[in-house]
Amino acid sequence: MKRVYIVAYHQSKFGKLLGMTVPEIVKNSIESVCREINTDASMLDVGAVAAVCNIALNEQGLVSGLAAAVPGLAGKPIESVENACASGGQAVLSTILKLQAGWGETGFAMGYEKMRDAEGKMDGKLVARALGFYSHPDERAGKTYIFPHLFAEIMEAYIREHKVTEAELAEIAVQEYANANKNPLAQMNKVKITLEDATRIDDRNRYIVEGLPLKTYDCSQISDGYAAMILATEEGMAKLGVRRADAVEIAGFAQATDPLMKAGRDILRPAGANRAMKRAYEMAGLTPEDVNVAEVHDCFSVMGAIGAEVIGKAKVGEGAKYWGDGKAGVDGECGINLSGGLIAKGHPIGATGVAMLGTCFTQLMGRMPDGLQMKNPKVAATLNIGGAICASVCTVLRR
């Protein structure tokens, strides 16, 4: 099986893309990542494009055709990928598998989301409706904001079973906002919060669902943004003129999907996510102890805790404590979501999984902004999920 490497990464600032159209987003994303290594799109053999709300919010399907319109990409194997919030990670896997199937030696994976209008405004109810389609129809009744409601239930279950407090989970968001303050590409780069802010109920921080513990600061952002990377085999790196020292290997990867309905599953011990992470470690020949940087899918603060458990840095029920003990910080055992995570970096859904790997690539190459670079990072892990921990894409990267 051919080894596949990340050789270039580029992303927009997450938040608002204003008047940029979807065709412009796709074109700019691909051409910008090519410029990172002074190459041309014609040098790329295959590709994949991830987007989730493109039809519901942008009235645009077949986004792979927009990629094929980029000069040099027409007539090549490019596909549109949708796997809910795991779409970005799935696009990366799609391109890897094309390369390993012998369809080419170089390729791109990109993802984007345009969730706000040309003035940067968003319609919360419209976005909630569009995202609600990715839940099981039997779990939608009585829920205005379906996924916040589902994860509020997950948060309540985590607090109840593991005897943690709302404040302990809010601490995850506080740390992520602090990381975002140092990341110029983060949506909440200029927003500072304290633990008091994240636990006090007021106009800025309210309970999302009456009777459940999820609050505004526990939630990820509604974001515009794009992210793209170039992947290559060893032959592809030679073709692009990229040295091995300037690349990061995707040493292990796996994907698993659990039933869509949350009810009936042990949601605090997500079987598919755990299985995919285990397989990714096995493929890489590495263990959680080898990992000292990670990006996990913190769509809500409770997922920052569960994510630490899935990647193997904390035992079940001890994910929140891992953050509270400072182990997830830049000076800790394993820097988790030093980008700011979905909560503070932003969550342009199709771009999220690509950005997770891209951030780990940036960490392993020693290129993170001041105050966010881990010392001597060697191995990274990512967890990208879709739905109520339904679809999971996991990767292990090494320098």
ZAMARGU-4260 file (C-alpha; in steps of 0.2 Angstrom, whole numbers, plus 5000, padded with zeros to 4 digits):
<rodrens>
0) 5000/5000/5000 | 5007/5017/4995 | 5011/5029/5008 | 5002/5046/5007 | 5008/5063/5013
5) 5002/5080/5016 | 5013/5092/5006 | 5003/5108/5007 | 4989/5116/5017 | 4979/5132/5015
10) 4964/5139/5023 | 4954/5155/5024 | 4951/5164/5040 | 4935/5156/5047 | 4920/5167/5050
15) 4913/5177/5036 | 4917/5176/5017 | 4904/5190/5014 | 4901/5192/4995 | 4912/5177/4989
20) 4902/5165/4979 | 4903/5146/4980 | 4912/5145/4963 | 4924/5158/4969 | 4927/5149/4985
25) 4931/5132/4977 | 4943/5140/4964 | 4952/5151/4977 | 4954/5137/4989 | 4962/5125/4976
30) 4973/5138/4968 | 4979/5145/4985 | 4984/5128/4991 | 4994/5126/4975 | 5003/5142/4978
35) 5009/5136/4995 | 5021/5125/4985 | 5023/5135/4969 | 5014/5122/4959 | 4999/5122/4947
40) 4982/5113/4948 | 4987/5104/4932 | 4999/5094/4942 | 4985/5087/4953 | 4979/5070/4947
45) 4963/5067/4958 | 4953/5076/4971 | 4938/5078/4982 | 4927/5092/4988 | 4917/5092/5004
50) 4902/5103/5008 | 4886/5100/5018 | 4874/5114/5017 | 4878/5118/4999 | 4860/5113/4993
55) 4850/5119/5008 | 4859/5136/5010 | 4867/5139/4993 | 4856/5130/4981 | 4872/5123/4973
60) 4875/5104/4970 | 4888/5095/4961 | 4902/5105/4968 | 4915/5093/4961 | 4911/5101/4944
65) 4916/5118/4951 | 4933/5111/4955 | 4934/5103/4938 | 4932/5121/4931 | 4948/5126/4939
70) 4961/5127/4925 | 4970/5111/4924 | 4958/5100/4933 | 4945/5096/4919 | 4942/5078/4915
75) 4950/5071/4931 | 4943/5060/4944 | 4935/5072/4957 | 4920/5069/4968 | 4908/5078/4979
80) 4909/5071/4997 | 4895/5073/5010 | 4896/5064/5027 | 4888/5077/5038 | 4901/5086/5049
85) 4913/5072/5045 | 4913/5077/5026 | 4930/5086/5027 | 4939/5071/5034 | 4929/5059/5022
90) 4936/5070/5007 | 4954/5067/5013 | 4951/5049/5014 | 4943/5049/4997 | 4958/5057/4989
95) 4970/5045/4999 | 4960/5030/4992 | 4961/5036/4974 | 4980/5038/4976 | 4982/5020/4984
100) 4971/5013/4970 | 4983/5020/4957 | 4972/5033/4949 | 4986/5046/4951 | 5001/5051/4962
105) 4995/5068/4968 | 4978/5075/4973 | 4969/5088/4983 | 4955/5087/4996 | 4946/5103/5000
110) 4930/5108/5010 | 4920/5123/5012 | 4904/5130/5020 | 4895/5146/5016 | 4882/5148/5030
115) 4881/5167/5030 | 4875/5180/5018 | 4885/5193/5008 | 4884/5205/5023 | 4890/5191/5035
120) 4873/5189/5043 | 4865/5172/5047 | 4848/5165/5049 | 4849/5154/5064 | 4833/5145/5061
125) 4837/5142/5043 | 4854/5135/5047 | 4846/5124/5061 | 4833/5117/5049 | 4847/5113/5036
130) 4858/5104/5049 | 4843/5095/5056 | 4841/5085/5040 | 4857/5075/5046 | 4848/5068/5061
135) 4836/5053/5062 | 4818/5059/5058 | 4811/5050/5073 | 4822/5061/5084 | 4817/5078/5077
140) 4800/5080/5085 | 4799/5094/5098 | 4816/5101/5094 | 4819/5118/5087 | 4838/5117/5086
145) 4840/5098/5083 | 4859/5096/5085 | 4861/5107/5100 | 4846/5098/5108 | 4854/5081/5105
150) 4871/5086/5111 | 4863/5095/5126 | 4856/5077/5130 | 4873/5070/5128 | 4880/5083/5139
155) 4867/5079/5153 | 4871/5061/5151 | 4890/5064/5153 | 4887/5075/5168 | 4876/5063/5177
160) 4886/5047/5173 | 4903/5054/5176 | 4899/5066/5190 | 4907/5081/5182 | 4900/5099/5183
165) 4894/5111/5170 | 4909/5122/5175 | 4921/5108/5171 | 4915/5106/5154 | 4914/5125/5152
170) 4933/5126/5156 | 4936/5117/5139 | 4928/5131/5130 | 4937/5144/5140 | 4954/5136/5135
175) 4949/5135/5117 | 4944/5154/5116 | 4961/5157/5124 | 4969/5147/5110 | 4959/5156/5097
180) 4965/5173/5103 | 4982/5168/5097 | 4976/5161/5080 | 4974/5175/5067 | 4963/5163/5057
185) 4951/5159/5071 | 4933/5166/5070 | 4933/5171/5088 | 4951/5178/5088 | 4946/5194/5096
190) 4934/5187/5109 | 4940/5184/5126 | 4930/5174/5139 | 4933/5169/5157 | 4926/5154/5166
195) 4914/5166/5175 | 4908/5172/5158 | 4906/5154/5152 | 4895/5148/5167 | 4885/5164/5171
200) 4868/5165/5163 | 4865/5181/5154 | 4860/5189/5137 | 4877/5182/5129 | 4876/5165/5137
205) 4859/5157/5139 | 4853/5139/5141 | 4850/5133/5123 | 4836/5120/5129 | 4826/5123/5144
210) 4830/5110/5158 | 4847/5104/5149 | 4864/5110/5153 | 4871/5116/5136 | 4874/5135/5135
215) 4879/5147/5122 | 4898/5146/5125 | 4897/5127/5125 | 4893/5128/5106 | 4903/5129/5091
220) 4901/5143/5078 | 4891/5146/5063 | 4905/5149/5050 | 4910/5153/5033 | 4927/5146/5027
225) 4937/5134/5017 | 4952/5123/5019 | 4962/5113/5006 | 4977/5102/5006 | 4988/5093/4993
230) 4991/5075/4996 | 5005/5065/4987 | 5013/5048/4986 | 5032/5047/4986 | 5032/5047/4967
235) 5020/5062/4968 | 5031/5072/4980 | 5045/5070/4967 | 5034/5076/4953 | 5029/5091/4964
240) 5047/5094/4969 | 5043/5092/4988 | 5056/5085/5000 | 5051/5072/5012 | 5057/5084/5026
245) 5043/5096/5020 | 5029/5083/5021 | 5019/5074/5035 | 5013/5056/5032 | 4995/5051/5035
250) 5002/5035/5044 | 4985/5028/5049 | 4967/5032/5045 | 4950/5024/5047 | 4931/5027/5045
255) 4916/5020/5054 | 4898/5024/5055 | 4886/5019/5069 | 4867/5020/5067 | 4860/5037/5064
260) 4848/5037/5079 | 4856/5042/5095 | 4843/5032/5106 | 4849/5014/5109 | 4867/5018/5108
265) 4880/5020/5122 | 4883/5037/5116 | 4896/5041/5129 | 4907/5026/5123 | 4904/5029/5104
270) 4908/5012/5096 | 4911/5018/5078 | 4923/5032/5084 | 4933/5021/5095 | 4934/5007/5082
275) 4940/5019/5069 | 4953/5027/5081 | 4959/5010/5086 | 4961/5005/5067 | 4970/5021/5063
280) 4983/5018/5077 | 4985/5000/5071 | 4988/5005/5053 | 5001/5018/5059 | 5009/5006/5071
285) 5008/5019/5085 | 4998/5021/5101 | 4990/5035/5110 | 5006/5037/5121 | 5015/5042/5105
290) 5003/5057/5102 | 5007/5074/5108 | 4996/5085/5097 | 4978/5082/5092 | 4962/5090/5084
295) 4946/5083/5090 | 4928/5087/5085 | 4922/5099/5099 | 4905/5104/5091 | 4900/5106/5109
300) 4911/5106/5124 | 4906/5089/5130 | 4914/5083/5113 | 4930/5090/5119 | 4930/5079/5134
305) 4923/5063/5124 | 4936/5067/5110 | 4950/5066/5123 | 4944/5049/5128 | 4942/5043/5110
310) 4960/5047/5105 | 4966/5038/5120 | 4973/5052/5130 | 4960/5050/5144 | 4950/5036/5152
315) 4931/5035/5149 | 4923/5049/5160 | 4940/5058/5163 | 4941/5068/5147 | 4935/5084/5156
320) 4948/5081/5170 | 4961/5080/5157 | 4957/5097/5151 | 4955/5104/5169 | 4972/5097/5174
325) 4980/5107/5160 | 4986/5092/5150 | 4977/5098/5134 | 4987/5115/5134 | 5002/5120/5124
330) 5013/5116/5139 | 5003/5100/5143 | 5005/5081/5138 | 4995/5083/5122 | 4990/5099/5115
335) 4972/5097/5110 | 4963/5110/5098 | 4977/5123/5100 | 4969/5130/5084 | 4954/5135/5095
340) 4943/5120/5090 | 4926/5121/5082 | 4920/5131/5097 | 4932/5146/5094 | 4942/5143/5078
345) 4925/5141/5069 | 4915/5127/5061 | 4912/5129/5042 | 4906/5111/5041 | 4913/5105/5025
350) 4930/5112/5029 | 4931/5106/5047 | 4939/5089/5045 | 4952/5096/5032 | 4956/5110/5044
355) 4959/5097/5058 | 4972/5088/5048 | 4979/5104/5041 | 4982/5111/5058 | 4991/5095/5064
360) 5001/5096/5048 | 5006/5114/5053 | 5010/5108/5071 | 5021/5094/5065 | 5030/5106/5053
365) 5033/5118/5067 | 5023/5133/5059 | 5010/5137/5072 | 5007/5155/5078 | 5017/5160/5093
370) 5010/5153/5109 | 5002/5138/5100 | 5017/5128/5094 | 5020/5112/5104 | 5038/5108/5108
375) 5045/5094/5097 | 5028/5087/5090 | 5031/5070/5082 | 5014/5062/5081 | 4996/5069/5079
380) 4979/5062/5080 | 4962/5068/5073 | 4944/5064/5076 | 4931/5071/5064 | 4913/5066/5068
385) 4896/5068/5059 | 4879/5068/5067 | 4877/5063/5085 | 4893/5054/5085 | 4887/5044/5070
390) 4900/5045/5057 | 4918/5046/5062 | 4934/5049/5052 | 4951/5046/5062 | 4968/5049/5057
395) 4986/5047/5064 | 5000/5059/5057 | 5018/5058/5059 | 5033/5069/5053
</rodrens>
